[in-house]
Amino acid sequence: MDFENTFTYDNPIYAELRDVSRRVSNACLSGNRIGDTIKEKVRLFLHMTHTSDFIHGIAHKCLEYLDEFADILHSANLEQEYPTTEAFTERIDTLDDAFGKFYEALTAIKTELYAFIGKAETAANKAMAIKAEDILEDVDDDVAKVVAAWNQWHCDGSEMSFDKWVASYFETEDD
């Protein structure tokens, strides 16, 4: 077996990873796109700059997850494929809308990472599964932050005091 035919999705060892790795990449890219779109809505229409910065920070972490996932694939000399992502055009009229859609986007990353881990947990790919679990832990942390903020919004209810809480709790930076 030669090098070029060994480290490819055509090799049966890696064949099952192609579709699921594309879905992980897509979920990360979509998480970033959705988060960045939501931060615009929160800043410009809800006038909550600290909350917008908080969402924006996590949206950019989705790209870090994408790069970390690429490193996992590259460790097996596999190519990371970048599927196209759709524009996020859903209406965001309330902070509940914003948190709900962003939560769904982050949860999609978790779902696809779990699927990748399930496929990679073979003898030949166990190391890849373990590395993907590290990304999953970081995504879990970000989901917990979004849930904590969303919960606080329901406890607080005042836009100004909530936005100040986000600034102090998550240490967002003023522009």
C-alpha positions as CSV (number, residue, x, y, z in Angstrom):
1,M,0.0,0.0,0.0
2,D,1.4,3.4,-0.9
3,F,1.2,6.6,1.0
4,E,-1.3,8.4,-1.2
5,N,-3.7,5.5,-1.1
6,T,-3.3,4.9,2.7
7,F,-4.2,8.4,4.0
8,T,-7.4,9.0,2.1
9,Y,-11.1,8.7,2.8
10,D,-11.1,5.9,0.1
11,N,-9.2,3.7,2.5
12,P,-11.7,1.6,4.5
13,I,-10.0,2.6,7.8
14,Y,-11.1,6.2,7.2
15,A,-14.1,5.9,4.8
16,E,-16.7,6.3,7.5
17,L,-15.1,9.5,8.7
18,R,-15.6,11.6,5.5
19,D,-19.3,12.5,5.9
20,V,-19.2,12.9,9.6
21,S,-16.0,15.1,9.4
22,R,-17.7,17.3,6.8
23,R,-20.7,17.6,9.2
24,V,-18.4,18.6,12.1
25,S,-16.8,21.2,9.9
26,N,-20.1,22.5,8.7
27,A,-21.5,22.7,12.2
28,C,-18.5,24.8,13.3
29,L,-18.7,27.1,10.3
30,S,-22.5,27.4,10.8
31,G,-22.0,28.1,14.5
32,N,-19.7,31.0,13.6
33,R,-22.0,32.4,11.0
34,I,-25.1,32.1,13.2
35,G,-23.3,33.6,16.2
36,D,-21.9,36.5,14.2
37,T,-25.3,37.2,12.7
38,I,-27.0,37.1,16.1
39,K,-24.4,39.4,17.7
40,E,-25.2,42.0,15.0
41,K,-28.9,41.7,15.8
42,V,-28.3,41.9,19.6
43,R,-26.0,45.0,19.2
44,L,-28.0,46.9,16.6
45,F,-31.6,46.1,17.4
46,L,-31.6,45.1,21.0
47,H,-28.8,47.6,21.9
48,M,-27.0,45.2,24.2
49,T,-23.3,45.7,23.5
50,H,-21.9,43.5,26.2
51,T,-24.2,40.7,25.4
52,S,-23.3,41.1,21.7
53,D,-19.6,40.9,22.6
54,F,-20.2,37.8,24.7
55,I,-22.0,36.1,21.8
56,H,-19.3,37.3,19.3
57,G,-16.5,35.8,21.4
58,I,-18.1,32.4,21.5
59,A,-19.0,32.6,17.7
60,H,-15.3,33.1,17.0
61,K,-14.4,30.1,19.2
62,C,-16.4,28.0,16.7
63,L,-13.6,28.8,14.2
64,E,-11.0,27.7,16.8
65,Y,-12.9,24.4,17.1
66,L,-12.8,24.1,13.3
67,D,-9.0,24.5,13.4
68,E,-8.6,22.1,16.2
69,F,-10.7,19.6,14.3
70,A,-8.5,20.1,11.3
71,D,-5.5,19.3,13.4
72,I,-7.2,16.0,14.3
73,L,-7.7,15.1,10.7
74,H,-4.3,16.3,9.7
75,S,-2.7,14.0,12.4
76,A,-3.9,11.1,10.2
77,N,-3.0,13.0,7.0
78,L,-6.6,13.4,6.1
79,E,-8.0,16.5,4.4
80,Q,-10.5,18.8,6.1
81,E,-13.2,19.5,3.6
82,Y,-15.2,22.7,3.9
83,P,-18.8,22.4,2.9
84,T,-20.7,25.5,2.1
85,T,-22.9,27.0,4.8
86,E,-26.2,28.7,4.4
87,A,-26.8,32.3,5.3
88,F,-28.6,32.7,8.6
89,T,-31.7,34.6,7.8
90,E,-34.0,33.8,10.7
91,R,-35.6,36.7,12.6
92,I,-34.2,37.6,15.9
93,D,-36.7,39.8,17.7
94,T,-35.9,39.0,21.3
95,L,-33.0,37.9,23.4
96,D,-34.8,34.6,23.9
97,D,-34.7,34.2,20.1
98,A,-30.9,35.0,20.1
99,F,-30.0,32.7,22.9
100,G,-32.3,29.9,21.6
101,K,-30.8,29.9,18.0
102,F,-27.2,30.2,19.3
103,Y,-27.8,27.4,21.7
104,E,-29.1,25.2,18.8
105,A,-26.0,26.1,16.7
106,L,-23.6,25.1,19.5
107,T,-25.6,22.0,20.3
108,A,-25.3,21.0,16.6
109,I,-21.5,21.1,17.0
110,K,-21.8,18.8,20.0
111,T,-24.1,16.4,18.1
112,E,-21.7,16.2,15.2
113,L,-18.6,15.8,17.4
114,Y,-20.4,12.9,19.2
115,A,-21.1,11.3,15.8
116,F,-17.5,11.7,14.8
117,I,-16.3,10.2,18.1
118,G,-18.6,7.3,17.6
119,K,-17.3,6.6,14.1
120,A,-13.7,7.2,15.1
121,E,-13.7,4.9,18.1
122,T,-12.2,2.0,16.2
123,A,-8.7,0.6,16.9
124,A,-7.1,2.6,14.0
125,N,-8.8,5.9,14.9
126,K,-9.1,5.9,18.7
127,A,-6.6,8.7,19.1
128,M,-8.7,10.9,16.8
129,A,-11.8,10.2,19.0
130,I,-9.9,11.1,22.1
131,K,-8.8,14.4,20.6
132,A,-12.3,15.2,19.5
133,E,-13.5,14.7,23.1
134,D,-11.2,17.5,24.1
135,I,-13.0,19.8,21.6
136,L,-16.3,18.5,22.9
137,E,-15.4,19.6,26.5
138,D,-14.7,23.1,25.3
139,V,-17.9,23.3,23.4
140,D,-19.7,22.0,26.5
141,D,-18.2,24.9,28.5
142,D,-19.5,27.4,25.9
143,V,-22.9,25.9,25.9
144,A,-23.0,26.2,29.7
145,K,-22.1,29.9,29.5
146,V,-24.9,30.5,27.0
147,V,-27.3,28.6,29.2
148,A,-26.2,30.6,32.3
149,A,-26.6,33.9,30.5
150,W,-30.0,32.8,29.1
151,N,-31.1,31.8,32.6
152,Q,-29.9,35.1,34.1
153,W,-31.9,36.9,31.4
154,H,-35.0,35.2,32.7
155,C,-34.1,36.0,36.3
156,D,-33.3,39.7,35.5
157,G,-35.5,40.8,32.6
158,S,-34.1,44.3,32.4
159,E,-32.0,44.9,29.3
160,M,-29.7,47.4,30.9
161,S,-29.0,45.5,34.1
162,F,-28.7,42.2,32.2
163,D,-26.2,43.7,29.8
164,K,-24.1,45.0,32.7
165,W,-24.3,41.6,34.4
166,V,-22.9,40.0,31.2
167,A,-20.1,42.5,31.2
168,S,-19.1,41.7,34.7
169,Y,-19.8,38.0,34.7
170,F,-18.1,37.2,31.4
171,E,-15.6,40.1,31.4
172,T,-16.5,41.3,27.9
173,E,-14.5,44.3,26.6
174,D,-16.0,47.6,25.6
175,D,-15.3,48.6,22.0
